[in-house]
């Protein structure tokens, strides 16, 4: 009995961790498959040496940078240009020509790449449409929206920079036509790049992009559970125009969606949106207004009072805004359902809680006003304590006789009962289709695992080859080590002999320099003292340890060194012996003397010289 309890506790801890991530960073992973999600989170926990979900939650609370590492582990960004060539070939040769023939030449072509990762898929779409329409026509008509939840992947996608290896799936002609070399990488051509709009978008929570001709979402749905997949497919149905195309990954299916999508090619996962109301533009009839005077006034006032009573007693919660976004109507059901009061009339809608909860309505109202069509959001979830309500929300802009926007109505249809009934029906259907769904789920799991292990397989193959060669190398290693030891012993003996020879040579050179009565000074190419013999010590009174590595012309002793600078510079320039030069100087005891200085080039230091200083004989005889 202990094992099930441990498993239950682990599941609860994982759910608590997912709730914390959602509340802290706005990333809602609750719709992801628990098997895949748990495996990815465990991998990250192993990387940071954490054993429990609670400890990992504590780590996330104390280290904001750890969120980036976790998201990069969960969000597997495996993509490439024209991935699965057979599927892209079908899209290019059959789907795109039909799409273009059904679209008037002056209309814009709207495409959405959902889950675009680092951008290869979006740029593949841009290349495909440029090839089909011609570059100029594609620049004029095609607009591609590319979205993902991973900000780091989006930054890479926006740069449009790719390595030569990433471009290998493209032919040389396409690489030359659509990419320009930028250092060691290649950048997508700027004019087409401007037709691709990248942005962060969560397909499980955010409102979908609308009026699409083509929606591409490949190898993304397979990470979500059945409930999340159903909600996402509903959003996709809303986003697509009538008869528009949906392109999924090879491990993904549209289960129980035959009423919304028809199959174009099951093998390559291409579907077409069936006709429906959610994707069709809606233009409300203009409101007609006429002035009222005289005896009609009382009747008009009475009519308006009756109309207000009917509206207030309506079964559907309704809120109306004027053109400035100020609340002008809140009916009785709206006050009951959402806790609003008549004092909220006259307040800006954006100040009310209902404007952003249970769903963000402000941006949708702006969209409806801008596009002049009604927007419908189905099955919006609203939590009240432990209870859950579902609403279908209709945002309907109203136009006056002048054609200008005058008001907006927002109605909330309670579909909790029907949603629960649908869920029950769906549960029964799922029981009948359990075997098929399990098979499909297994296929998706295998596809996910295949992507995770793709790089590991290559590493294992490389390791296998290395082990084979290592076995062969081990057979000769002992012999090589034995001969290496013998060579080391020989080298040690040679080094010992050479060390003795160097010691003898050093002693010999020191003896030679010491035995020379004249002062000998060796300067390097920067005119620093590298050698100062006994004769120089006796002549000038400075010890060798006092002058080594010091600038010769910076030394202060009986010889006026500045007189010798022309001589040294000439010797450095000509690399020939110069002098001797006779210089008046003072010995170490202050006795005046004439010193003959001879300068010779020294090959031991590139640009160095040797100065030989000797007291003039004439002075010596005196």
ABEGO torsion letter per residue (X at the ends): XAAAAAAAAAAAAAAAAAAAAAAAAGBBAAABBAAAAAAAAAAAAAAAGBABAAAAAAAAAABAAAAAAAAAAABBBBBBBGBGAAAAAAAAAAAAAAAAAABBAABBBBBBBBGAEAGAAAAAAAAAAAAAAEAAAAAAABBBBBBBABAAAAAAAAAGBBBAAAAAABBAAAAAAABBBBEABBBBBAAAAAABBBBBBBAAABBBBBGBABBBBBGAAAABBAAAAAAAAAAAAAABBBGBBBBBBAABBBBGAAAABBBABAAAGBBBBBBBAAABBBBBBBBBBBBBBEAAAAAAAAAAAAAAAAAAABABBBBBBBAAGBBABBBAAAAAAAGBBAAABGBBAAABAAAAOABBAAAAAAAAAAAGBBBBBBGBBBBBEABBBBBBBBBBBBBBAAGBBABBBBBBBBAAAAAAAAAAAAAAAAAAAAAAAAAAAAAAAAAAAAAAAAAAAAAAAAAAAAAAAAAAAAAAAAAAAAAAAAAAAAAAAAAAAAAAAAAAAAAAAAAAAAABABBBBBBBAAGBBABBBAAAAAAAGBBAAAABGBBAAABBBABBAAAAAAAAAAAAAAGBBBOBBBBBBBBAAGBBBBBBBBBBBBAABBGBBBBBBBBBAAAAAX
